[in-house]
Structure formats: C-alpha cells, structure tokens
Amino acid sequence: MQRRIILTGSNGLLGQKIVNLLADRVNTQLIATGRGINRHPIREGYLYQNLDLNDEEGWATLFETFQPTELIHTAAITQVDQCEVDRDICDAINVKAVETLAKFCKKHNTRLIHISTDFVFDGENGPYKEIDPPNPLSYYGHSKLKAENEIIQSGVDYAILRTMLLYGVTPGMSRSNLVLWVRKSLMEGTPIKVVGDQFRCPTLAEDLARATVSAITSDAKGLFHVSGAEMMSIIDIAYTVADFWKLDRSLISETDSLSLNQKAKRPPKTGFVILKAQTELNYRPHSLEQGLALVNRQLKEGWG
Ligand SMILES: NC(=O)c1ccc[n+]([C@@H]2O[C@H](COP(=O)([O-])OP(=O)(O)OC[C@H]3O[C@@H](n4cnc5c(N)ncnc54)[C@H](OP(=O)(O)O)[C@@H]3O)[C@@H](O)[C@H]2O)c1
C-alpha cells in the first residue's frame, strides 16, 4: 500500500525521531511540517514544509493537494508551566488546531495518529490503564484531554498514544529534557534540586517513535499507553543519570512538589500499564540504562 503521511512537529524531539524512521521508507511519501526552517540533519527522502498550526488555510491546501492517508500529530505547546499562564496560546495550539486537523482528516478520509500525555491523570492511582478515568490537574493536562475528546467525537479514524517524560537527543532541539538537563548541570558543577515525590516511567523518544509508526502499519485504533516500563521517582532518574555518566551525585538535592511551587500542579504518581501497546503495537521499550547508552552514543556523534 502506498502511504502519504503528514507529520507535524518535525523539529521537535519526537518529530525528529519519526522522520528518521519514515524518510526514504518504501511505499511511503512523507511531508514533514514545522515552524520556520527545517532543523533535521536528514534532508533527503521526504519533503519539509514550514506550516504553523494556526494557518488553517495552509493546512486546507496541503490536505487538498497531498491527500494524506495518515496524519501524525506530535506538535503542541509542551511547556506545562507556560500553558498555565498563556492559556489562549495553549487553547489555540493544543485544542483548536487539533479540532481543525481532525476536521480535515475526516473530510479527506485520513487516519489521525495523535500524541497525548499522562498529565490527563491526577496521579493519585498510577500506574494507569487506558480505561482509567482522567482527571487533569494542570491547564496543559486539560488542553490535551480536550484535544483527545475532540478527536474521539470527530468521527475520524484515530489512534491516540499517551506518553510521559520523554527523553533523548536530537540536533537543533527547541528545548531540553530531564536527562539532558541533569547531565549538563552536573557536568558544569551546578547543584540542582530534584523532586522525590513525583513518580514517572521515563520514555526514550526512539521507543515512542517506533510505537507511532507501528500504530500506522498495524492499523491500530483507540487509546494506547506508551511509556518506558520502569516506574521511578524523578530524583532516582536524576541519580541514574549521574551514575551513568559518573558525575557527582552529591550535587543533587531532594525537594518536594510543595517546595518547588511550580506554576502548574504536577500529578504525583502517573506511570502506565503498557500491556495494550505491547500486545497490539509489538512495543518493546528500552530500559533507562539502555536508553542512556543510546543517548550517550548520539552525544558522542555531536548531537544536541
Ligand atoms: N516531552 C514530554 O515529556 C512529553 C510528555 C507527554 C506527552 N508529550 C507529548 O508528546 C508530543 C511531542 O513532544 P516533544 O517532546 O517531541 O515536544 P517538543 O520537542 O516540544 O516538540 C513540539 C514541536 O511542536 C512545534 N510547535 C509548537 N507550536 C507550533 C505551532 N504553532 N506551529 C507549528 N509547530 C509548532 C514546536 O516547534 P519549535 O521547535 O519551533 O518550537 C516543536 O518542534 C507532544 O504532543 C506532547 O504534548 C510530551
């Protein structure tokens, strides 16, 4: 089958990993979209288009001309604290743009593969299954849940992959992540405070990218929880990073959510039951140690 795939957020962490898998793939035409210039080092085997999510006319034209069989939607305002204060921007990108893309998908019979978050849950009863009731604590979590509901109600053929605490490295990243922040801080000798009362399953960006492509090839439908398999406190993730790169773990001191007083409230303990993804997407996540080894190799190649 010939696939014509549009990807959003192709300059982002997940987006770049998906381009790695889909560029030059047999029977697949890919149009990767992002804001501004293409920051991906691979420039062949796909087309890139600068297309803002707010540009409804631009999206209408792209759908008309390309007639995509699938849309992979990774772009979002992913800064949780920014969403708490810039609520209009968060609504426009994380909700309204998704509604618009779902409308075009419905019109052109395009499957929609959408990326969502563990922050749809309140973190009181993790690890969560796909059937557990959401209850977001933050504006970001609310926006991503609204987007899920827009997709479900649009009547489009969809798969929604929820993920959490993504880590990895790509050239020209627009923002850092926990693993890179801890490594860089400790390498520079900067003391850091890390929460001990929040628990997550850290997710290697390559693993999620593979699950996303698998959702396309296996014609998966519905909700999927896709994360690493190990539940850890955030401070334990930081200690693992310190030990992996043989950095000074005494620079890490423990704090808690209350003292950190971030703008957006975080769920204490999320974590996912990933059985459905393992069964239906053949999902086999790396351990954190294996993921750090891959990041280490990529950093040595000059990424980041
Ligand atoms: N990162 C996590 O820990 C995490 C956890 C749970 C769920 N998720 C979800 O996973 C998905 C991918 O996350 P990620 O870590 O890959 O995010 P990311 O690196 O922040 O990438 C998001 C991309 O969206 C683009 N974008 C933002 N506003 C846009 C606009 N108006 N028009 C076009 N593009 C726009 C950004 O462009 P610029 O590069 O120009 O800024 C960026 O490339 C998101 O849907 C996120 O909600 C992430």
PDBQT file of the ligand as one rigid body, heavy atoms in Angstrom, charges set to zero:
ROOT
HETATM    1  N1  LIG A 401       8.120  15.849  26.269  1.00  0.00    +0.000 N 
HETATM    2  C1  LIG A 401       7.422  15.129  27.153  1.00  0.00    +0.000 C 
HETATM    3  O1  LIG A 401       7.921  14.772  28.234  1.00  0.00    +0.000 OA
HETATM    4  C2  LIG A 401       6.021  14.716  26.830  1.00  0.00    +0.000 A 
HETATM    5  C3  LIG A 401       5.263  14.028  27.800  1.00  0.00    +0.000 A 
HETATM    6  C4  LIG A 401       3.957  13.659  27.495  1.00  0.00    +0.000 A 
HETATM    7  C5  LIG A 401       3.414  13.951  26.246  1.00  0.00    +0.000 A 
HETATM    8  N2  LIG A 401       4.157  14.633  25.338  1.00  0.00    +0.000 N 
HETATM    9  C6  LIG A 401       3.545  14.954  24.037  1.00  0.00    +0.000 C 
HETATM   10  O2  LIG A 401       4.382  14.435  23.020  1.00  0.00    +0.000 OA
HETATM   11  C7  LIG A 401       4.336  15.259  21.862  1.00  0.00    +0.000 C 
HETATM   12  C8  LIG A 401       5.750  15.523  21.370  1.00  0.00    +0.000 C 
HETATM   13  O3  LIG A 401       6.513  16.096  22.419  1.00  0.00    +0.000 OA
HETATM   14  P1  LIG A 401       8.004  16.573  22.196  1.00  0.00    +0.000 P 
HETATM   15  O4  LIG A 401       8.727  16.372  23.475  1.00  0.00    +0.000 OA
HETATM   16  O5  LIG A 401       8.543  15.999  20.936  1.00  0.00    +0.000 OA
HETATM   17  O6  LIG A 401       7.773  18.130  22.034  1.00  0.00    +0.000 OA
HETATM   18  P2  LIG A 401       8.746  19.263  21.510  1.00  0.00    +0.000 P 
HETATM   19  O7  LIG A 401      10.132  18.776  21.355  1.00  0.00    +0.000 OA
HETATM   20  O8  LIG A 401       8.448  20.461  22.351  1.00  0.00    +0.000 OA
HETATM   21  O9  LIG A 401       8.165  19.486  20.046  1.00  0.00    +0.000 OA
HETATM   22  C9  LIG A 401       6.938  20.110  19.826  1.00  0.00    +0.000 C 
HETATM   23  C10 LIG A 401       7.017  20.753  18.471  1.00  0.00    +0.000 C 
HETATM   24  O10 LIG A 401       5.795  21.467  18.240  1.00  0.00    +0.000 OA
HETATM   25  C11 LIG A 401       6.142  22.604  17.494  1.00  0.00    +0.000 C 
HETATM   26  N3  LIG A 401       5.136  23.644  17.577  1.00  0.00    +0.000 N 
HETATM   27  C12 LIG A 401       4.729  24.320  18.663  1.00  0.00    +0.000 A 
HETATM   28  N4  LIG A 401       3.844  25.272  18.312  1.00  0.00    +0.000 NA
HETATM   29  C13 LIG A 401       3.697  25.189  16.963  1.00  0.00    +0.000 A 
HETATM   30  C14 LIG A 401       2.947  25.895  16.010  1.00  0.00    +0.000 A 
HETATM   31  N5  LIG A 401       2.160  26.915  16.353  1.00  0.00    +0.000 N 
HETATM   32  N6  LIG A 401       3.026  25.539  14.704  1.00  0.00    +0.000 NA
HETATM   33  C15 LIG A 401       3.838  24.514  14.317  1.00  0.00    +0.000 A 
HETATM   34  N7  LIG A 401       4.589  23.814  15.180  1.00  0.00    +0.000 NA
HETATM   35  C16 LIG A 401       4.522  24.144  16.479  1.00  0.00    +0.000 A 
HETATM   36  C17 LIG A 401       7.449  23.070  18.123  1.00  0.00    +0.000 C 
HETATM   37  O11 LIG A 401       8.113  23.934  17.225  1.00  0.00    +0.000 OA
HETATM   38  P3  LIG A 401       9.510  24.645  17.618  1.00  0.00    +0.000 P 
HETATM   39  O12 LIG A 401      10.531  23.549  17.525  1.00  0.00    +0.000 OA
HETATM   40  O13 LIG A 401       9.658  25.678  16.572  1.00  0.00    +0.000 OA
HETATM   41  O14 LIG A 401       9.333  25.178  18.999  1.00  0.00    +0.000 OA
HETATM   42  C18 LIG A 401       8.171  21.755  18.361  1.00  0.00    +0.000 C 
HETATM   43  O15 LIG A 401       9.012  21.415  17.276  1.00  0.00    +0.000 OA
HETATM   44  C19 LIG A 401       3.539  16.495  22.246  1.00  0.00    +0.000 C 
HETATM   45  O16 LIG A 401       2.240  16.392  21.715  1.00  0.00    +0.000 OA
HETATM   46  C20 LIG A 401       3.484  16.451  23.768  1.00  0.00    +0.000 C 
HETATM   47  O17 LIG A 401       2.306  17.044  24.261  1.00  0.00    +0.000 OA
HETATM   48  C21 LIG A 401       5.445  15.011  25.584  1.00  0.00    +0.000 A 
ENDROOT
TORSDOF 0
